[in-house]
Amino acid sequence: MKISLKQDCKYALLVPTSMGLRITPESGQPVHASDVFHLQVTSAETNVASVSSYLGLPVKVLTTFVKGSPFAAIIKSNLRARGMDFEGPEVEQGGPWGYRHQINIADSGYGSRGPRVWNDRAGEVGRTLNVKDFDLERIFGQEGVQIVHLSGLIAALSPDTGRFCLEIARAAKKYDTKISFDLNYRASFWAGREQELRDIFSEISSLSDILIGNEEDFQLCLGVKGPEAGGKDIAATIDGFKKMITAVKEAYPNVQVFANTLREVVCANDHLWGAITLVGNEWQVVEPRPIRVLDRIGGGDGFVGGLLYSILKGWENEKWIQFAWATGALATTMLTDYTQPADEGQVWSIWKGNARVKR
């Protein structure tokens, strides 16, 4: 099965996002014991888009910036370096206690010490994302977009961003752009807003062509019962995942592609990594395989990025899960939380288990 994509588009992939910064201690050390940190530009949605941009497809980012901020300048420079176009309003900081770009403070973990992530999102400028700041008729109707990728992280940031994502999904549907939606449940974002967000997520899901989650996301965002999250021997529960996805498909019959990543953590640096996809009525399963992990953050986004790239390239669907599995695995070998594939061949070598030197 192939997904019919709109042709003659300026952009293969569009991602609305809130850009921020990630700081990580050197040498796998914990945050509280460190005084030297690596700073990078981050967002889950541009993590996804990086697979396509590094492999040569045209990508656009919709976001918002703090006017005059040196960190906004770093973010713009990074997006250019990744080959991504971007647009968005410049919001006045409003003084020292005003807006800023969010900060993700990450301990990657090591061995038996698991990763810890501290999100500092007070005053996050991305919470002001508003559909009135973007000309959706120009973006979707004139420039043209093949796939728009939406994330539950952005949809749940604020009431404004929830409406923003919903209006983008509606506009995409109007102009025959395919919609990818990664549910990305976060309990702290949903606290006290459960019904509001359930309604938004349900409508976006009903409009979506590609729906992505994990064992927790489908249950907590859409209320569909599934296997217990975080369990051991995750391969033994694959039938449970299939039943869960089948139930989601019954609730959202317009979705053409479902994807669910599988991860079992042996230690911080050794994981079992797998995935399930349902394309039409055809299942594809990669049972969890061992991977070595430098930093696990971004592996799921790498998987989604590989999946969308495969669809955009028009490959047969049995290749989608293989390429996506490998781009997710590639992300965990990098200090950045986004995948930077050198070429398609590097990704296929990871899938085949070929880590020999290439000269």
N, C-alpha and C positions, 0 to 999 in steps of 0.2 A: 504494500500500500504506500502511495505517495500522497503528501498533502499538496493540494493545488494552491500555489502561491501567486499573488498578484505580480504582474510583470511590469517592466519599465518604471521601476521605482528608484529614487535616488538613494534610499537607504535599505539595506537588508534587515537591519535590526535597530530598534529604538528602545531606549531604557529610561524611564523616569526614575530619579533617585535623589537622595540627600547625601551629598559628598561630605566626607570627614577625614580624620587623621587616625592612624593607628601607631601606637608606640609599643615596642617590644624589647625586653632586655636582651643583651647579647648572650650568646653561648648557652641558651636554654635555661637561664637563671630565673628564679621567681622575682616578681616586681619588687616586693618589700626588701629584697636583699641586693638590689641593683642600684647603680648610679650612672650607668651608661645605657642609652636606649637608642634603638633604630626607629626612625620616623618614616612613615609611608602614607600615601594617599589611599583611601579605601572607600568602598561601598559595595554591598552585596551585589547590586545590580550591574555595576561596571565590572565587578569580578566575572559575572556571567558573560558580559559583552566582550571581554578581553580575548576569549578564544576566537571569536569571529574577527575582531580587529587585527590581532596578530597574524591571522592567516589570510588577511587581505580583503575581507568583506567590509563594505561601508557601514559605519555605526554612528548613531547620534545619541547624545545624552541630553535629557531635559532635567534641569536642576535649578538651584538658586544659590547666589553667592553673597557674602558679606562685602559690601563696597569698601574698597581700599585695604582689605585685610591681606597681610603678607601670606597667610595660609591659603586664601583664595587664589593668590598668584601661583603658589606651589601646586594647587589642585589643577588649575588650568594648564600649567606647563606639563603636568603628568598626563592629563587626558590627551593633549596634543602628542606627547611622546608615544602614547598607546595607539595613535592613529584614529582618535575619536573626535568627531565634531561635537559641539555642545552649544546650547543656548539656555538663557534664563535670566531673570531679573537680578539687578544689583540692589541689595537691601541695605539701607543705612544701619550701621552698628547700633546707634542709639546710645552711645556712651559705654563706659567700662562694664556696665551691668546689662548690656543689651544682647544683641545676637552674636553668635559665633558658629563655627563649624564644629560638629560633635567630635569627641575623642574616644577612641576605643583602646583601652589599656589591656594588653594581652600578655599573659604568661603562657608560653607554649607548652609548658610541662616537659618532663623528661623521665623516662623509665617508669617507675612506680608512682611518681608525682604527676597527677593529672593537670591538664591546663586549667587556668582560671582567667576569666575575662571580666573586666570592670568597664561598664559603659558610662561615660560622663556626657550626658546629652542635654544638660541644662542650657537653655537659651538657643537650642539648635535651630539654625536658620531654615533648615529643610522642613520644619514643621509649618512654615508659611507657604509652602507650595500650593499654588492656586491656579485653577484652570483659566482664569481671566488673564493670566500673564502669558499665555501661549496661544498662538493662532493655529488652532487644530485643523481648520479647513486648509490652510496652507501646508501644514506638516503632512497631513494624511491625504488631502485631496490633490494638491499641486506637486509637492515634492515626492510623495509616495513612500510607503513603508511596507515591507513584506511581513515582518513579525514585530509586534510590540511585546516586550517582556515586562510584566508587572510583578511586584513583590508585596507580600503581606506585611513586610517590615514597613514599607512606605504607606500602605493603605491604613495601617494602624497608628501611625505617628501622631495624628491629630484629626479632629473633625474636618479641617480643611483638606488634609492630604487624602482622607478617605473619599471625600467628594471628588477630589482631583483624579484619583485612580479610576473611580467609577465613570467619570465623564470621558476620560481617555479611552476606556474600554468601549463605551457607547460610540464614540467617534470612530474608533478603529473598526467596529462592526459595520458602521455606516459606509465606510470606504473600502470594505473587503480586505482589511489587514487582519492577518491571523493574530490571535491573542494567546500568549503564554502567561500563566499565572502560577507562581511559586508561593504556596500558602505561608510558609515561614512564620509559624506561630511563636509569639513571645508572651509569656504569662504577664510580665510587668506592663506590657503595652495594653493588654486586654482588661486589666483590673478595673472594675466598675463600669466597663463599656461593653459587656458581653453581648447584649442584644443588638446594640447599634452596629457593632463590628460583624456579628453573625449575619445580619441583613446585607451589609455591604459585600462581605466575602461571598455570600450565596449568590448575589446578583452577578458579581464579576465571574464567578465560577460558571454560572449559567451561560455567559457570553463567550467563555473561553473555548479555544480549540485544543490547547495543551494545558494539562493540569498536573502540578508537581507537588510532592510532599514527602514526608517520611511517616513512620508508624504513628507519630504523635500528631502531626499536622492535620491529617484528614479527620482524625477523631475530634480534636479540640476546636478546629476552625469550622467544620461542617457537621459535627455531631454524628459521624458515622462510626460505629463500633469496630474496633480492630484489635490486633495483638497488643500485648503490654509493651510499652516503650522501654527501651534500655535493657531488654532481657538478654541472657546468655544463650548461646547456640541459636543464633538468629536464623541460620539456614533451616532449622527444624520447623520454623514458623512461616515458611514461605506460603504454604496453603492458606494460612490465616491472612496474610497480606493480600493474596489473590481474592479472597472472599470480601475483604474490606474494599478493594478497588472495584470489584464487581458491584458492590452496594453503592459506591459513589457514582459509578457509571449509570446505574438505574436512576439515581437522583438527578444527574446532569447528563442527559442523553446527547447533547450537542457536542460534548467533548470528544475529540478524535484520538487523542494521545494522553495516556496516564503514565506517570513515571514515579517510582518510589525507590530511594536509595536505601541500602542496607549496610549497617556498620556494626561490627562487634569489636570492642576495644580489649586487646590483650594487655597492652601497657601503652603509655603515651606514644611510643615510637613503633609499635607493632599493632596493626589493625587487620581485621578481615573486612574486605570491602566488596560489596555486591550491589545488585540493582534488579528491579523488575520494571518492565514496560508492558503496557497493553495498547496496541495500535489496532483500532477497529476491534476485531475479535481475536487477534493473534497475540499470544503471550511471548515475551522474550525474557529469559531469566539468566543473570550471571550470579551463580552461587558465590557466596563470600570467599574471596581469595586473599592470601596474605599480601600486605604491602608494608613497606618501610615508610615511616612518617617523620619528617623533619618538623613540620608544623601543620596540624590538622585543619586550622582555620582556612576556609575557602574551598575545601574539597567538594562539598555539596554544590557550591556555585560553579566550580570547574566542571562537574558532571552536567549541570544544566546547560552551561555554555557549549559543551561538546554535543549535547543532544540537539540544541537549536542550530548549531553549525551544520550538523549532519542533515537536518531537515532542509535547511537553506540550500545545501549543495544538491539536493534531490536524490540522495542515495536510497537504496533499498533499505527497508526498515530494520532488517536484521543487523545492519551495520551501525544503526543509531546507538544502541545500548553499548556496543563494544567501544566505539569511539568515545562516548560519554564516560564510560567507566574509566578509560585510560586518561582522559583530560582531568577527571577528578583525582585520579591517583597522581598525575603529574603535579597538580596544585600542591599536594602535601609534601612535595620534595623541595619547595621553594620558600624563601623567606618572605616574599610578597604573598599576600593572601589571594592573589589572582594568578591564573595560569598564563605563562608566556611560552607557548609552543614555538619551537624554531621552524617547524614545518609539519605537514601531515605525517610524513614518514616517522618522525620522532614519536608521535602519538601511537601510531600503529606498532612500533617496536615495543612500546610499553604494554600494549594489549597482548602481544605475542610472547612477552616475558623475555625479550632480548635486550639485555643491558650491556652488551659487549661494546667496546670502543668503536666509534665510527670515524674513520680517517679519510 
